[in-house]
Amino acid sequence: MEEQINNIIPVLMGEIESDGENESDLLFNYYLRCNTQEKAVVNNVMIYLCGWSFETLLEKCGIGIDEKGEPIIVEDKTDE
């Protein structure tokens, strides 16, 4: 079972790399509609997959979310 479990992320990465569609807009819009608890789940899954929360990935792309939950353009400060 351990071998199968250790294959989850490599298989997922292969599937991502072979998928020709870029559905970033769908993922982003899904995240915007999430409540606080749902955003925490998305962030945790992203941390397990790539080591960064979705919120941090957005910041790396120059996207922030203001106090009203609306997207805003921000300067990437994740490398500081």
Distance bins in CASP14 RR format, pairs under 12 A and 6 or more apart:
PFRMAT RR
TARGET T0000
AUTHOR 0000-0000-0000
RMODE 2
METHOD distances of the structure
MODEL  1
1 7 0 0 0 0 0 1 0 0 0 0 0
1 8 0 0 0 0 0 1 0 0 0 0 0
2 8 0 0 0 0 0 1 0 0 0 0 0
3 10 0 0 0 0 0 1 0 0 0 0 0
3 11 0 0 0 0 0 1 0 0 0 0 0
4 10 0 0 0 0 0 1 0 0 0 0 0
4 11 0 0 0 0 1 0 0 0 0 0 0
5 11 0 0 0 0 0 1 0 0 0 0 0
6 12 0 0 0 0 0 1 0 0 0 0 0
7 13 0 0 0 0 0 1 0 0 0 0 0
7 14 0 0 0 0 0 1 0 0 0 0 0
7 15 0 0 0 0 0 1 0 0 0 0 0
8 14 0 0 0 0 0 1 0 0 0 0 0
8 15 0 0 0 0 0 1 0 0 0 0 0
8 45 0 0 0 0 0 1 0 0 0 0 0
8 48 0 0 0 0 1 0 0 0 0 0 0
8 49 0 0 0 0 1 0 0 0 0 0 0
9 15 0 0 0 0 0 1 0 0 0 0 0
9 16 0 0 0 0 0 1 0 0 0 0 0
9 45 0 0 0 0 0 1 0 0 0 0 0
9 48 1 0 0 1 0 0 0 0 0 0 0
9 49 1 0 0 1 0 0 0 0 0 0 0
9 50 0 0 0 0 1 0 0 0 0 0 0
9 51 0 0 0 0 0 1 0 0 0 0 0
10 16 0 0 0 0 0 1 0 0 0 0 0
10 17 0 0 0 0 0 1 0 0 0 0 0
10 49 0 0 0 0 0 1 0 0 0 0 0
11 17 0 0 0 0 0 1 0 0 0 0 0
11 18 0 0 0 0 0 1 0 0 0 0 0
11 49 0 0 0 0 0 1 0 0 0 0 0
12 18 0 0 0 0 0 1 0 0 0 0 0
12 19 0 0 0 0 0 1 0 0 0 0 0
12 45 0 0 0 0 0 1 0 0 0 0 0
12 46 0 0 0 0 0 1 0 0 0 0 0
12 48 0 0 0 0 0 1 0 0 0 0 0
12 49 1 0 0 1 0 0 0 0 0 0 0
12 50 0 0 0 0 0 1 0 0 0 0 0
13 19 0 0 0 0 0 1 0 0 0 0 0
13 49 0 0 0 0 1 0 0 0 0 0 0
13 50 0 0 0 0 1 0 0 0 0 0 0
14 20 0 0 0 0 0 1 0 0 0 0 0
15 21 0 0 0 0 0 1 0 0 0 0 0
15 49 0 0 0 0 0 1 0 0 0 0 0
16 22 0 0 0 0 0 1 0 0 0 0 0
16 23 0 0 0 0 0 1 0 0 0 0 0
16 24 0 0 0 0 0 1 0 0 0 0 0
16 27 0 0 0 0 0 1 0 0 0 0 0
16 49 0 0 0 0 1 0 0 0 0 0 0
16 50 0 0 0 0 0 1 0 0 0 0 0
21 27 0 0 0 0 0 1 0 0 0 0 0
22 28 0 0 0 0 0 1 0 0 0 0 0
23 29 0 0 0 0 1 0 0 0 0 0 0
23 30 0 0 0 0 1 0 0 0 0 0 0
24 30 0 0 0 0 0 1 0 0 0 0 0
24 31 0 0 0 0 0 1 0 0 0 0 0
24 54 0 0 0 0 0 1 0 0 0 0 0
24 57 0 0 0 0 0 1 0 0 0 0 0
24 58 0 0 0 0 0 1 0 0 0 0 0
24 61 0 0 0 0 1 0 0 0 0 0 0
24 63 0 0 0 0 0 1 0 0 0 0 0
25 31 0 0 0 0 0 1 0 0 0 0 0
25 32 0 0 0 0 0 1 0 0 0 0 0
25 61 0 0 0 0 0 1 0 0 0 0 0
25 63 0 0 0 0 0 1 0 0 0 0 0
25 71 0 0 0 0 0 1 0 0 0 0 0
26 32 0 0 0 0 0 1 0 0 0 0 0
26 33 0 0 0 0 0 1 0 0 0 0 0
27 33 0 0 0 0 0 1 0 0 0 0 0
27 34 0 0 0 0 0 1 0 0 0 0 0
27 42 0 0 0 0 1 0 0 0 0 0 0
27 45 0 0 0 0 0 1 0 0 0 0 0
27 46 0 0 0 0 1 0 0 0 0 0 0
27 54 1 0 0 1 0 0 0 0 0 0 0
27 57 0 0 0 0 1 0 0 0 0 0 0
27 58 0 0 0 0 0 1 0 0 0 0 0
27 61 0 0 0 0 0 1 0 0 0 0 0
27 63 0 0 0 0 0 1 0 0 0 0 0
28 34 0 0 0 0 0 1 0 0 0 0 0
28 42 0 0 0 0 0 1 0 0 0 0 0
28 54 0 0 0 0 1 0 0 0 0 0 0
28 55 0 0 0 0 0 1 0 0 0 0 0
28 57 0 0 0 0 0 1 0 0 0 0 0
28 58 1 0 0 1 0 0 0 0 0 0 0
28 61 0 0 0 0 1 0 0 0 0 0 0
28 62 0 0 0 0 0 1 0 0 0 0 0
28 63 1 0 0 1 0 0 0 0 0 0 0
28 64 0 0 0 0 0 1 0 0 0 0 0
28 65 0 0 0 0 0 1 0 0 0 0 0
28 71 1 0 0 1 0 0 0 0 0 0 0
29 71 0 0 0 0 1 0 0 0 0 0 0
30 38 0 0 0 0 1 0 0 0 0 0 0
30 39 0 0 0 0 0 1 0 0 0 0 0
30 41 0 0 0 0 0 1 0 0 0 0 0
30 42 1 0 0 1 0 0 0 0 0 0 0
30 54 0 0 0 0 1 0 0 0 0 0 0
31 38 0 0 0 0 1 0 0 0 0 0 0
31 39 1 0 0 1 0 0 0 0 0 0 0
31 40 0 0 0 0 0 1 0 0 0 0 0
31 41 0 0 0 0 0 1 0 0 0 0 0
31 42 1 0 1 0 0 0 0 0 0 0 0
31 43 0 0 0 0 1 0 0 0 0 0 0
31 45 0 0 0 0 0 1 0 0 0 0 0
31 46 0 0 0 0 1 0 0 0 0 0 0
31 53 0 0 0 0 0 1 0 0 0 0 0
31 54 1 0 1 0 0 0 0 0 0 0 0
31 55 0 0 0 0 1 0 0 0 0 0 0
31 57 0 0 0 0 1 0 0 0 0 0 0
31 58 1 0 0 1 0 0 0 0 0 0 0
31 63 0 0 0 0 0 1 0 0 0 0 0
31 64 0 0 0 0 0 1 0 0 0 0 0
31 65 0 0 0 0 1 0 0 0 0 0 0
31 69 0 0 0 0 0 1 0 0 0 0 0
31 71 0 0 0 0 1 0 0 0 0 0 0
32 38 0 0 0 0 0 1 0 0 0 0 0
32 39 0 0 0 0 1 0 0 0 0 0 0
32 42 0 0 0 0 0 1 0 0 0 0 0
32 54 0 0 0 0 0 1 0 0 0 0 0
32 55 0 0 0 0 0 1 0 0 0 0 0
32 58 0 0 0 0 0 1 0 0 0 0 0
32 63 0 0 0 0 0 1 0 0 0 0 0
32 64 0 0 0 0 0 1 0 0 0 0 0
32 65 1 0 0 1 0 0 0 0 0 0 0
32 66 0 0 0 0 0 1 0 0 0 0 0
32 68 0 0 0 0 0 1 0 0 0 0 0
32 69 1 0 0 1 0 0 0 0 0 0 0
32 70 0 0 0 0 1 0 0 0 0 0 0
32 71 1 0 0 1 0 0 0 0 0 0 0
32 72 0 0 0 0 0 1 0 0 0 0 0
33 39 0 0 0 0 1 0 0 0 0 0 0
33 42 0 0 0 0 0 1 0 0 0 0 0
33 65 0 0 0 0 0 1 0 0 0 0 0
33 69 0 0 0 0 0 1 0 0 0 0 0
33 71 0 0 0 0 0 1 0 0 0 0 0
34 40 0 0 0 0 1 0 0 0 0 0 0
34 41 0 0 0 0 1 0 0 0 0 0 0
34 42 1 0 0 1 0 0 0 0 0 0 0
34 43 0 0 0 0 1 0 0 0 0 0 0
34 45 0 0 0 0 0 1 0 0 0 0 0
34 54 0 0 0 0 1 0 0 0 0 0 0
34 55 0 0 0 0 0 1 0 0 0 0 0
34 65 0 0 0 0 0 1 0 0 0 0 0
34 69 0 0 0 0 0 1 0 0 0 0 0
35 41 0 0 0 0 0 1 0 0 0 0 0
35 42 0 0 0 0 0 1 0 0 0 0 0
35 69 0 0 0 0 0 1 0 0 0 0 0
36 42 0 0 0 0 0 1 0 0 0 0 0
36 43 0 0 0 0 0 1 0 0 0 0 0
36 55 0 0 0 0 0 1 0 0 0 0 0
36 65 0 0 0 0 0 1 0 0 0 0 0
36 69 0 0 0 0 0 1 0 0 0 0 0
37 43 0 0 0 0 0 1 0 0 0 0 0
37 44 0 0 0 0 0 1 0 0 0 0 0
38 44 0 0 0 0 0 1 0 0 0 0 0
38 45 0 0 0 0 0 1 0 0 0 0 0
38 54 0 0 0 0 0 1 0 0 0 0 0
39 45 0 0 0 0 0 1 0 0 0 0 0
39 46 0 0 0 0 0 1 0 0 0 0 0
39 53 0 0 0 0 1 0 0 0 0 0 0
39 54 1 0 0 1 0 0 0 0 0 0 0
39 55 1 0 0 1 0 0 0 0 0 0 0
39 58 0 0 0 0 0 1 0 0 0 0 0
39 65 0 0 0 0 1 0 0 0 0 0 0
39 69 0 0 0 0 0 1 0 0 0 0 0
40 46 0 0 0 0 0 1 0 0 0 0 0
40 47 0 0 0 0 0 1 0 0 0 0 0
40 53 0 0 0 0 1 0 0 0 0 0 0
40 54 0 0 0 0 0 1 0 0 0 0 0
40 55 0 0 0 0 1 0 0 0 0 0 0
41 47 0 0 0 0 0 1 0 0 0 0 0
41 48 0 0 0 0 0 1 0 0 0 0 0
41 53 0 0 0 0 0 1 0 0 0 0 0
41 54 0 0 0 0 1 0 0 0 0 0 0
42 48 0 0 0 0 0 1 0 0 0 0 0
42 49 0 0 0 0 0 1 0 0 0 0 0
42 52 0 0 0 0 0 1 0 0 0 0 0
42 53 0 0 0 0 1 0 0 0 0 0 0
42 54 1 0 1 0 0 0 0 0 0 0 0
42 55 0 0 0 0 1 0 0 0 0 0 0
42 56 0 0 0 0 0 1 0 0 0 0 0
42 57 0 0 0 0 0 1 0 0 0 0 0
42 58 0 0 0 0 0 1 0 0 0 0 0
43 49 0 0 0 0 0 1 0 0 0 0 0
43 50 0 0 0 0 0 1 0 0 0 0 0
43 51 0 0 0 0 0 1 0 0 0 0 0
43 52 0 0 0 0 1 0 0 0 0 0 0
43 53 1 1 0 0 0 0 0 0 0 0 0
43 54 1 0 1 0 0 0 0 0 0 0 0
43 55 1 0 1 0 0 0 0 0 0 0 0
43 56 0 0 0 0 1 0 0 0 0 0 0
43 57 0 0 0 0 1 0 0 0 0 0 0
43 58 0 0 0 0 0 1 0 0 0 0 0
43 65 0 0 0 0 0 1 0 0 0 0 0
44 50 0 0 0 0 0 1 0 0 0 0 0
44 51 0 0 0 0 0 1 0 0 0 0 0
44 52 0 0 0 0 0 1 0 0 0 0 0
44 53 1 0 0 1 0 0 0 0 0 0 0
44 54 0 0 0 0 1 0 0 0 0 0 0
44 55 0 0 0 0 0 1 0 0 0 0 0
45 51 0 0 0 0 0 1 0 0 0 0 0
45 52 0 0 0 0 0 1 0 0 0 0 0
45 53 0 0 0 0 1 0 0 0 0 0 0
45 54 0 0 0 0 1 0 0 0 0 0 0
45 57 0 0 0 0 0 1 0 0 0 0 0
46 52 1 0 0 1 0 0 0 0 0 0 0
46 53 1 0 1 0 0 0 0 0 0 0 0
46 54 1 0 1 0 0 0 0 0 0 0 0
46 55 0 0 0 0 1 0 0 0 0 0 0
46 56 0 0 0 0 1 0 0 0 0 0 0
46 57 1 0 0 1 0 0 0 0 0 0 0
46 58 0 0 0 0 0 1 0 0 0 0 0
46 60 0 0 0 0 0 1 0 0 0 0 0
47 53 1 0 1 0 0 0 0 0 0 0 0
47 54 0 0 0 0 1 0 0 0 0 0 0
47 55 0 0 0 0 0 1 0 0 0 0 0
47 56 0 0 0 0 1 0 0 0 0 0 0
47 57 0 0 0 0 0 1 0 0 0 0 0
48 54 0 0 0 0 0 1 0 0 0 0 0
49 57 0 0 0 0 0 1 0 0 0 0 0
50 56 0 0 0 0 1 0 0 0 0 0 0
50 57 1 0 0 1 0 0 0 0 0 0 0
50 60 0 0 0 0 0 1 0 0 0 0 0
51 57 0 0 0 0 1 0 0 0 0 0 0
51 60 0 0 0 0 0 1 0 0 0 0 0
51 78 0 0 0 0 0 1 0 0 0 0 0
52 58 0 0 0 0 1 0 0 0 0 0 0
52 59 0 0 0 0 1 0 0 0 0 0 0
52 60 1 0 0 1 0 0 0 0 0 0 0
52 61 0 0 0 0 0 1 0 0 0 0 0
52 78 0 0 0 0 1 0 0 0 0 0 0
53 59 0 0 0 0 1 0 0 0 0 0 0
53 60 0 0 0 0 0 1 0 0 0 0 0
53 78 0 0 0 0 0 1 0 0 0 0 0
54 60 0 0 0 0 0 1 0 0 0 0 0
54 61 0 0 0 0 0 1 0 0 0 0 0
54 63 0 0 0 0 0 1 0 0 0 0 0
54 64 0 0 0 0 0 1 0 0 0 0 0
54 65 0 0 0 0 0 1 0 0 0 0 0
55 61 0 0 0 0 0 1 0 0 0 0 0
55 62 0 0 0 0 0 1 0 0 0 0 0
55 63 0 0 0 0 1 0 0 0 0 0 0
55 64 1 0 0 1 0 0 0 0 0 0 0
55 65 1 0 0 1 0 0 0 0 0 0 0
55 69 0 0 0 0 0 1 0 0 0 0 0
55 71 0 0 0 0 0 1 0 0 0 0 0
55 74 0 0 0 0 0 1 0 0 0 0 0
55 78 0 0 0 0 0 1 0 0 0 0 0
56 62 0 0 0 0 0 1 0 0 0 0 0
56 63 0 0 0 0 0 1 0 0 0 0 0
56 64 0 0 0 0 0 1 0 0 0 0 0
56 65 0 0 0 0 0 1 0 0 0 0 0
56 74 0 0 0 0 0 1 0 0 0 0 0
56 76 0 0 0 0 1 0 0 0 0 0 0
56 77 0 0 0 0 0 1 0 0 0 0 0
56 78 1 0 1 0 0 0 0 0 0 0 0
56 79 0 0 0 0 0 1 0 0 0 0 0
57 63 0 0 0 0 1 0 0 0 0 0 0
57 64 0 0 0 0 0 1 0 0 0 0 0
57 76 0 0 0 0 0 1 0 0 0 0 0
57 78 0 0 0 0 1 0 0 0 0 0 0
58 64 1 0 1 0 0 0 0 0 0 0 0
58 65 1 0 0 1 0 0 0 0 0 0 0
58 69 0 0 0 0 0 1 0 0 0 0 0
58 71 0 0 0 0 1 0 0 0 0 0 0
58 72 0 0 0 0 0 1 0 0 0 0 0
58 73 0 0 0 0 0 1 0 0 0 0 0
58 74 0 0 0 0 1 0 0 0 0 0 0
58 76 0 0 0 0 1 0 0 0 0 0 0
58 78 0 0 0 0 1 0 0 0 0 0 0
59 65 0 0 0 0 1 0 0 0 0 0 0
59 71 0 0 0 0 0 1 0 0 0 0 0
59 72 0 0 0 0 0 1 0 0 0 0 0
59 73 0 0 0 0 0 1 0 0 0 0 0
59 74 1 0 0 1 0 0 0 0 0 0 0
59 75 0 0 0 0 1 0 0 0 0 0 0
59 76 1 0 0 1 0 0 0 0 0 0 0
59 77 1 0 0 1 0 0 0 0 0 0 0
59 78 1 0 1 0 0 0 0 0 0 0 0
59 79 0 0 0 0 0 1 0 0 0 0 0
59 80 0 0 0 0 0 1 0 0 0 0 0
60 74 0 0 0 0 0 1 0 0 0 0 0
60 75 0 0 0 0 0 1 0 0 0 0 0
60 76 1 0 1 0 0 0 0 0 0 0 0
60 77 0 0 0 0 1 0 0 0 0 0 0
60 78 1 0 1 0 0 0 0 0 0 0 0
60 79 0 0 0 0 1 0 0 0 0 0 0
60 80 0 0 0 0 0 1 0 0 0 0 0
61 71 0 0 0 0 0 1 0 0 0 0 0
61 73 0 0 0 0 1 0 0 0 0 0 0
61 74 0 0 0 0 1 0 0 0 0 0 0
61 75 0 0 0 0 0 1 0 0 0 0 0
61 76 1 0 0 1 0 0 0 0 0 0 0
61 78 0 0 0 0 1 0 0 0 0 0 0
62 71 0 0 0 0 1 0 0 0 0 0 0
62 72 0 0 0 0 1 0 0 0 0 0 0
62 73 1 0 0 1 0 0 0 0 0 0 0
62 74 1 0 1 0 0 0 0 0 0 0 0
62 75 1 0 0 1 0 0 0 0 0 0 0
62 76 1 0 1 0 0 0 0 0 0 0 0
62 77 0 0 0 0 1 0 0 0 0 0 0
62 78 0 0 0 0 1 0 0 0 0 0 0
62 79 0 0 0 0 0 1 0 0 0 0 0
63 69 0 0 0 0 0 1 0 0 0 0 0
63 70 0 0 0 0 0 1 0 0 0 0 0
63 71 1 0 1 0 0 0 0 0 0 0 0
63 72 1 0 0 1 0 0 0 0 0 0 0
63 73 1 0 0 1 0 0 0 0 0 0 0
63 74 1 0 0 1 0 0 0 0 0 0 0
63 75 0 0 0 0 0 1 0 0 0 0 0
63 76 0 0 0 0 1 0 0 0 0 0 0
63 78 0 0 0 0 0 1 0 0 0 0 0
64 70 0 0 0 0 1 0 0 0 0 0 0
64 71 1 0 0 1 0 0 0 0 0 0 0
64 72 1 0 1 0 0 0 0 0 0 0 0
64 73 1 0 0 1 0 0 0 0 0 0 0
64 74 1 0 1 0 0 0 0 0 0 0 0
64 75 0 0 0 0 0 1 0 0 0 0 0
64 76 0 0 0 0 0 1 0 0 0 0 0
64 77 0 0 0 0 0 1 0 0 0 0 0
64 78 0 0 0 0 0 1 0 0 0 0 0
65 71 1 0 1 0 0 0 0 0 0 0 0
65 72 1 0 0 1 0 0 0 0 0 0 0
65 73 0 0 0 0 0 1 0 0 0 0 0
65 74 0 0 0 0 1 0 0 0 0 0 0
66 72 1 0 1 0 0 0 0 0 0 0 0
66 73 0 0 0 0 0 1 0 0 0 0 0
66 74 0 0 0 0 1 0 0 0 0 0 0
END
